[in-house]
């Protein structure tokens, strides 16, 4: 599922650097294997300028 999501982003022209790609993979894996429901988080900042 994670690989499919990353491929779909690439097909749509969305390129992620290594750090953002790793963060997305991590977040997707946590969501997929979690035994609890997910809670949305609104990101109001960024590590990038």
Biopython code that builds the backbone (N, CA, C, O; Angstrom):
import numpy as np
from Bio.PDB.StructureBuilder import StructureBuilder

atoms = [
    (1, "UNK", "N", (0.830, -1.200, 0.000)),
    (1, "UNK", "CA", (0.000, 0.000, 0.000)),
    (1, "UNK", "C", (0.866, 1.253, 0.000)),
    (1, "UNK", "O", (0.572, 2.220, -0.703)),
    (2, "UNK", "N", (1.930, 1.232, 0.788)),
    (2, "UNK", "CA", (2.811, 2.407, 0.863)),
    (2, "UNK", "C", (3.488, 2.635, -0.478)),
    (2, "UNK", "O", (3.555, 3.765, -0.961)),
    (3, "UNK", "N", (3.995, 1.554, -1.086)),
    (3, "UNK", "CA", (4.654, 1.666, -2.383)),
    (3, "UNK", "C", (3.695, 2.215, -3.432)),
    (3, "UNK", "O", (4.071, 3.050, -4.255)),
    (4, "UNK", "N", (2.466, 1.742, -3.394)),
    (4, "UNK", "CA", (1.448, 2.215, -4.330)),
    (4, "UNK", "C", (1.182, 3.707, -4.142)),
    (4, "UNK", "O", (1.054, 4.443, -5.121)),
    (5, "UNK", "N", (1.099, 4.147, -2.907)),
    (5, "UNK", "CA", (0.865, 5.569, -2.624)),
    (5, "UNK", "C", (2.015, 6.425, -3.138)),
    (5, "UNK", "O", (1.791, 7.492, -3.711)),
    (6, "UNK", "N", (3.248, 5.960, -2.936)),
    (6, "UNK", "CA", (4.412, 6.714, -3.415)),
    (6, "UNK", "C", (4.447, 6.765, -4.942)),
    (6, "UNK", "O", (4.782, 7.797, -5.524)),
    (7, "UNK", "N", (4.100, 5.650, -5.588)),
    (7, "UNK", "CA", (4.063, 5.630, -7.056)),
    (7, "UNK", "C", (3.005, 6.586, -7.591)),
    (7, "UNK", "O", (3.230, 7.270, -8.590)),
    (8, "UNK", "N", (1.856, 6.634, -6.931)),
    (8, "UNK", "CA", (0.796, 7.541, -7.380)),
    (8, "UNK", "C", (1.235, 9.000, -7.263)),
    (8, "UNK", "O", (0.920, 9.813, -8.131)),
    (9, "UNK", "N", (1.953, 9.330, -6.206)),
    (9, "UNK", "CA", (2.464, 10.691, -6.070)),
    (9, "UNK", "C", (3.429, 11.016, -7.202)),
    (9, "UNK", "O", (3.359, 12.096, -7.790)),
    (10, "UNK", "N", (4.329, 10.085, -7.509)),
    (10, "UNK", "CA", (5.287, 10.298, -8.595)),
    (10, "UNK", "C", (4.573, 10.468, -9.931)),
    (10, "UNK", "O", (4.956, 11.319, -10.734)),
    (11, "UNK", "N", (3.536, 9.663, -10.176)),
    (11, "UNK", "CA", (2.776, 9.763, -11.421)),
    (11, "UNK", "C", (2.102, 11.116, -11.556)),
    (11, "UNK", "O", (1.890, 11.600, -12.668)),
    (12, "UNK", "N", (1.768, 11.722, -10.441)),
    (12, "UNK", "CA", (1.113, 13.035, -10.452)),
    (12, "UNK", "C", (2.118, 14.183, -10.438)),
    (12, "UNK", "O", (1.734, 15.350, -10.364)),
    (13, "UNK", "N", (3.398, 13.851, -10.509)),
    (13, "UNK", "CA", (4.431, 14.879, -10.577)),
    (13, "UNK", "C", (4.836, 15.446, -9.234)),
    (13, "UNK", "O", (5.452, 16.510, -9.168)),
    (14, "UNK", "N", (4.497, 14.747, -8.160)),
    (14, "UNK", "CA", (4.866, 15.211, -6.818)),
    (14, "UNK", "C", (6.131, 14.484, -6.398)),
    (14, "UNK", "O", (6.109, 13.285, -6.120)),
    (15, "UNK", "N", (7.239, 15.223, -6.354)),
    (15, "UNK", "CA", (8.521, 14.642, -5.987)),
    (15, "UNK", "C", (8.838, 14.970, -4.534)),
    (15, "UNK", "O", (8.774, 16.128, -4.120)),
    (16, "UNK", "N", (9.180, 13.946, -3.769)),
    (16, "UNK", "CA", (9.530, 14.120, -2.366)),
    (16, "UNK", "C", (11.024, 13.892, -2.198)),
    (16, "UNK", "O", (11.588, 12.971, -2.788)),
    (17, "UNK", "N", (11.667, 14.739, -1.387)),
    (17, "UNK", "CA", (13.069, 14.481, -1.076)),
    (17, "UNK", "C", (13.132, 13.294, -0.116)),
    (17, "UNK", "O", (12.102, 12.837, 0.380)),
    (18, "UNK", "N", (14.328, 12.803, 0.142)),
    (18, "UNK", "CA", (14.497, 11.613, 0.960)),
    (18, "UNK", "C", (13.879, 11.715, 2.335)),
    (18, "UNK", "O", (13.278, 10.756, 2.820)),
    (19, "UNK", "N", (14.020, 12.881, 2.979)),
    (19, "UNK", "CA", (13.494, 13.062, 4.331)),
    (19, "UNK", "C", (11.969, 13.062, 4.351)),
    (19, "UNK", "O", (11.356, 12.444, 5.222)),
    (20, "UNK", "N", (11.365, 13.748, 3.400)),
    (20, "UNK", "CA", (9.901, 13.780, 3.337)),
    (20, "UNK", "C", (9.335, 12.426, 2.952)),
    (20, "UNK", "O", (8.287, 12.017, 3.451)),
    (21, "UNK", "N", (10.033, 11.733, 2.063)),
    (21, "UNK", "CA", (9.609, 10.390, 1.666)),
    (21, "UNK", "C", (9.643, 9.447, 2.872)),
    (21, "UNK", "O", (8.713, 8.669, 3.084)),
    (22, "UNK", "N", (10.713, 9.522, 3.652)),
    (22, "UNK", "CA", (10.833, 8.677, 4.844)),
    (22, "UNK", "C", (9.738, 8.997, 5.853)),
    (22, "UNK", "O", (9.171, 8.088, 6.460)),
    (23, "UNK", "N", (9.434, 10.279, 6.039)),
    (23, "UNK", "CA", (8.379, 10.681, 6.975)),
    (23, "UNK", "C", (7.023, 10.154, 6.510)),
    (23, "UNK", "O", (6.220, 9.693, 7.322)),
    (24, "UNK", "N", (6.769, 10.223, 5.192)),
    (24, "UNK", "CA", (5.494, 9.737, 4.678)),
    (24, "UNK", "C", (5.391, 8.230, 4.848)),
    (24, "UNK", "O", (4.349, 7.722, 5.263)),
    (25, "UNK", "N", (6.464, 7.509, 4.529)),
    (25, "UNK", "CA", (6.461, 6.056, 4.704)),
    (25, "UNK", "C", (6.200, 5.707, 6.165)),
    (25, "UNK", "O", (5.398, 4.822, 6.461)),
    (26, "UNK", "N", (6.871, 6.395, 7.069)),
    (26, "UNK", "CA", (6.682, 6.148, 8.498)),
    (26, "UNK", "C", (5.227, 6.384, 8.915)),
    (26, "UNK", "O", (4.625, 5.546, 9.586)),
    (27, "UNK", "N", (4.677, 7.510, 8.519)),
    (27, "UNK", "CA", (3.297, 7.840, 8.892)),
    (27, "UNK", "C", (2.302, 6.833, 8.322)),
    (27, "UNK", "O", (1.367, 6.427, 9.013)),
    (28, "UNK", "N", (2.493, 6.432, 7.076)),
    (28, "UNK", "CA", (1.591, 5.461, 6.471)),
    (28, "UNK", "C", (1.693, 4.102, 7.158)),
    (28, "UNK", "O", (0.678, 3.451, 7.404)),
    (29, "UNK", "N", (2.913, 3.674, 7.467)),
    (29, "UNK", "CA", (3.086, 2.379, 8.131)),
    (29, "UNK", "C", (2.456, 2.376, 9.527)),
    (29, "UNK", "O", (1.825, 1.396, 9.921)),
    (30, "UNK", "N", (2.625, 3.455, 10.263)),
    (30, "UNK", "CA", (2.016, 3.554, 11.592)),
    (30, "UNK", "C", (0.497, 3.483, 11.471)),
    (30, "UNK", "O", (-0.160, 2.814, 12.268)),
    (31, "UNK", "N", (-0.052, 4.163, 10.489)),
    (31, "UNK", "CA", (-1.502, 4.158, 10.288)),
    (31, "UNK", "C", (-2.000, 2.776, 9.905)),
    (31, "UNK", "O", (-3.036, 2.328, 10.396)),
    (32, "UNK", "N", (-1.270, 2.102, 9.036)),
    (32, "UNK", "CA", (-1.702, 0.790, 8.547)),
    (32, "UNK", "C", (-1.659, -0.267, 9.650)),
    (32, "UNK", "O", (-2.578, -1.079, 9.754)),
    (33, "UNK", "N", (-0.618, -0.271, 10.469)),
    (33, "UNK", "CA", (-0.458, -1.354, 11.447)),
    (33, "UNK", "C", (-1.021, -1.026, 12.827)),
    (33, "UNK", "O", (-1.002, -1.873, 13.720)),
    (34, "UNK", "N", (-1.518, 0.186, 13.009)),
    (34, "UNK", "CA", (-2.038, 0.593, 14.307)),
    (34, "UNK", "C", (-3.289, -0.203, 14.677)),
    (34, "UNK", "O", (-4.119, -0.516, 13.824)),
    (35, "UNK", "N", (-3.404, -0.517, 15.936)),
    (35, "UNK", "CA", (-4.585, -1.223, 16.417)),
    (35, "UNK", "C", (-5.704, -0.259, 16.803)),
    (35, "UNK", "O", (-6.831, -0.686, 17.054)),
    (36, "UNK", "N", (-5.408, 1.011, 16.852)),
    (36, "UNK", "CA", (-6.403, 2.031, 17.197)),
    (36, "UNK", "C", (-6.731, 2.874, 15.970)),
    (36, "UNK", "O", (-5.998, 2.872, 14.981)),
    (37, "UNK", "N", (-7.826, 3.580, 16.055)),
    (37, "UNK", "CA", (-8.190, 4.491, 14.987)),
    (37, "UNK", "C", (-7.223, 5.664, 14.938)),
    (37, "UNK", "O", (-6.593, 5.998, 15.941)),
    (38, "UNK", "N", (-7.109, 6.278, 13.789)),
    (38, "UNK", "CA", (-6.200, 7.407, 13.638)),
    (38, "UNK", "C", (-6.864, 8.703, 14.068)),
    (38, "UNK", "O", (-8.089, 8.824, 14.047)),
    (39, "UNK", "N", (-6.057, 9.655, 14.452)),
    (39, "UNK", "CA", (-6.524, 10.989, 14.813)),
    (39, "UNK", "C", (-5.840, 11.997, 13.903)),
    (39, "UNK", "O", (-4.612, 12.050, 13.856)),
    (40, "UNK", "N", (-6.610, 12.792, 13.185)),
    (40, "UNK", "CA", (-5.979, 13.756, 12.281)),
    (40, "UNK", "C", (-5.164, 14.803, 13.049)),
    (40, "UNK", "O", (-5.532, 15.212, 14.150)),
    (41, "UNK", "N", (-4.074, 15.215, 12.454)),
    (41, "UNK", "CA", (-3.218, 16.249, 13.022)),
    (41, "UNK", "C", (-3.065, 17.337, 11.982)),
    (41, "UNK", "O", (-2.742, 17.055, 10.827)),
    (42, "UNK", "N", (-3.292, 18.567, 12.377)),
    (42, "UNK", "CA", (-3.128, 19.697, 11.477)),
    (42, "UNK", "C", (-1.726, 20.255, 11.681)),
    (42, "UNK", "O", (-1.391, 20.739, 12.761)),
    (43, "UNK", "N", (-0.912, 20.183, 10.633)),
    (43, "UNK", "CA", (0.443, 20.700, 10.700)),
    (43, "UNK", "C", (0.421, 22.182, 10.337)),
    (43, "UNK", "O", (0.094, 22.547, 9.207)),
    (44, "UNK", "N", (0.765, 23.021, 11.288)),
    (44, "UNK", "CA", (0.715, 24.463, 11.051)),
    (44, "UNK", "C", (2.075, 25.058, 10.784)),
    (44, "UNK", "O", (2.202, 26.269, 10.602)),
    (45, "UNK", "N", (3.086, 24.228, 10.758)),
    (45, "UNK", "CA", (4.444, 24.720, 10.518)),
    (45, "UNK", "C", (5.196, 23.770, 9.622)),
    (45, "UNK", "O", (4.638, 22.792, 9.126)),
    (46, "UNK", "N", (6.449, 24.057, 9.419)),
    (46, "UNK", "CA", (7.276, 23.208, 8.592)),
    (46, "UNK", "C", (8.711, 23.253, 9.072)),
    (46, "UNK", "O", (9.142, 24.223, 9.695)),
    (47, "UNK", "N", (9.440, 22.205, 8.778)),
    (47, "UNK", "CA", (10.868, 22.188, 9.092)),
    (47, "UNK", "C", (11.667, 22.846, 7.977)),
    (47, "UNK", "O", (12.863, 23.102, 8.119)),
    (48, "UNK", "N", (10.982, 23.118, 6.851)),
    (48, "UNK", "CA", (11.657, 23.648, 5.674)),
    (48, "UNK", "C", (11.329, 25.112, 5.494)),
    (48, "UNK", "O", (10.205, 25.541, 5.756)),
    (49, "UNK", "N", (12.304, 25.877, 5.047)),
    (49, "UNK", "CA", (12.017, 27.288, 4.791)),
    (49, "UNK", "C", (12.230, 27.633, 3.349)),
    (49, "UNK", "O", (12.034, 28.783, 2.954)),
]
sb = StructureBuilder()
sb.init_structure("model")
sb.init_model(0)
sb.init_chain("A")
sb.init_seg("    ")
for serial, (resi, resn, name, xyz) in enumerate(atoms, 1):
    if name == "N":
        sb.init_residue(resn, " ", resi, " ")
    sb.init_atom(name, np.array(xyz, "f"), 0.0, 1.0, " ", f" {name:<3s}", serial, name[0])
structure = sb.get_structure()
